[in-house]
């Protein structure tokens, strides 16, 4: 019984892959170049800036939690 389940899953995955490729041929991804800011910052730079801000904020929260846990308050 387990063999039939595994065989069905494998065959089903091939069918799904075929359908994805069949429908993917009809659709194309168009990159939106209008999303870039007026000051020339690319989306990669925006992502890097956002990641740095998030990292700094998480460091602040961890430092605050460490101070509270260690008993030293501001």
C-alpha positions in Angstrom: 0.0 0.0 0.0 2.9 2.4 0.9 4.4 1.7 -2.5 1.2 2.8 -4.3 1.1 6.0 -2.2 4.7 6.8 -3.0 4.2 6.0 -6.7 1.1 8.2 -6.8 3.0 11.1 -5.2 5.8 10.8 -7.7 3.4 10.7 -10.6 1.4 13.5 -9.2 4.5 15.7 -8.8 5.3 15.1 -12.5 1.8 16.1 -13.4 2.0 19.3 -11.3 5.4 20.2 -12.8 4.0 19.7 -16.3 1.0 21.9 -15.5 3.2 24.6 -14.0 5.4 24.7 -17.1 2.4 24.6 -19.4 0.8 27.7 -17.7 4.2 29.4 -17.2 4.7 29.6 -20.9 1.7 31.9 -21.2 2.8 34.3 -18.5 6.0 36.4 -18.3 7.4 38.4 -15.5 7.9 42.1 -16.3 10.3 43.9 -14.0 8.9 47.2 -12.9 11.7 49.8 -13.3 9.4 52.6 -12.1 9.8 51.3 -8.6 13.2 52.9 -8.3 13.2 56.1 -6.2 13.7 59.5 -7.8 17.1 59.9 -6.1 18.5 56.8 -7.9 18.5 54.3 -5.0 18.0 50.8 -6.4 15.8 48.3 -4.7 18.9 46.3 -3.6 20.1 49.4 -1.8 16.7 50.0 -0.2 16.7 46.4 1.0 20.2 46.7 2.5 19.2 49.9 4.3 16.1 48.3 5.7 18.1 45.3 6.9 20.6 47.5 8.6 17.8 49.5 10.4 16.2 46.2 11.4 19.5 44.8 12.7 20.2 48.0 14.8 16.7 47.9 16.2 17.0 44.2 17.2 20.4 45.0 18.8 18.8 47.7 20.9 16.0 45.4 22.0 18.5 42.7 22.9 20.6 45.1 24.9 17.5 46.4 26.7 16.4 42.8 27.5 19.9 41.9 28.7 20.0 44.9 31.0 16.6 44.0 32.5 17.6 40.3 32.8 20.9 41.2 34.5 19.2 43.6 36.9 21.0 46.8 35.8 18.5 49.4 34.8 19.2 52.4 32.7 
